[in-house]
Each structure stands twice: as C-alpha cells, then as structure tokens.
Amino acid sequence: MAEPRLSIRIDEKIKKQADEVFRNLGLNMSAGITIYLTQVAAQKRIPFPLTLEKPSEISKKADVLEQNAKRAVQETVSEMKGKGVPIALYDSVKKQPYLEYPDGRKQYRISK
C-alpha cells in the first residue's frame, strides 16, 4: 500500500535551516516531518509549548528571574552569616560540599 503524500508551502529560509538540522541528525526532511507528526499523534497535542511571546522577551524574563533568585540567595547567605549560622556550599574544585562559618573557616568533612 502506497503511503500518502503531503505537500506544504514553507518559507525557503526556514526549510533550509530545518533541512540542515535534520541532515546533522542523519535524517532527511521527510523523516523529520514524520517524527514531528508521529509525536503530535502520540501526544495528541503540539509537542512543545506555544506562546505569543517572542523568544527574546522570554529570555529577558528568564534573566530577570535568575538575577532575582541569585540576589535572594546572596541576601539569605548574608543574613545567616550575620546570625552566626554556617552556610552549606559546594567546592567545585575539590568537588565536595563544605560548611563555611561566618569567620571564613571552612569545614569539608560534614558529619550527620
């Protein structure tokens, strides 16, 4: 039984960009579109979130959220140090957690 054909119109620039992505994945355009349509059918929805916001606006909001989160963590750490509470941190060089005391002392062996 012959498979049905699908004919669509698409912006040439988008087609070229998608074709390059598919080619880098070892796929052709037909296989890429088939994968997409298979996911739509399996999930019974578009397999990614749809939004009216432009990606640049989303990125800006994400940056603001990240900055706010970092500021909140820094404020909490400063507040805890001010109260004399040691702070649990992670040393990415030594690849291990440690407690940092308000006086700057670090304790690497943390027992339960």
Residue pairs with C-beta under 8 A, 6 or more apart in sequence:
6 33
15 29
18 29
18 32
19 29
21 32
22 28
22 29
22 31
22 32
25 32
27 35
36 47
39 47
40 46
40 47
51 58
53 61
77 87
80 87
81 87
81 102
82 102
84 102
85 102
86 99
86 100
86 101
86 102
86 107
87 99
87 100
88 97
88 98
88 99
88 110
89 97
89 98
89 99
89 100
90 96
90 97
90 98
91 97
91 98
91 106
91 108
94 108
96 108
97 108
97 110
98 106
98 107
98 108
98 110
99 106
99 107
99 110
100 106
101 107
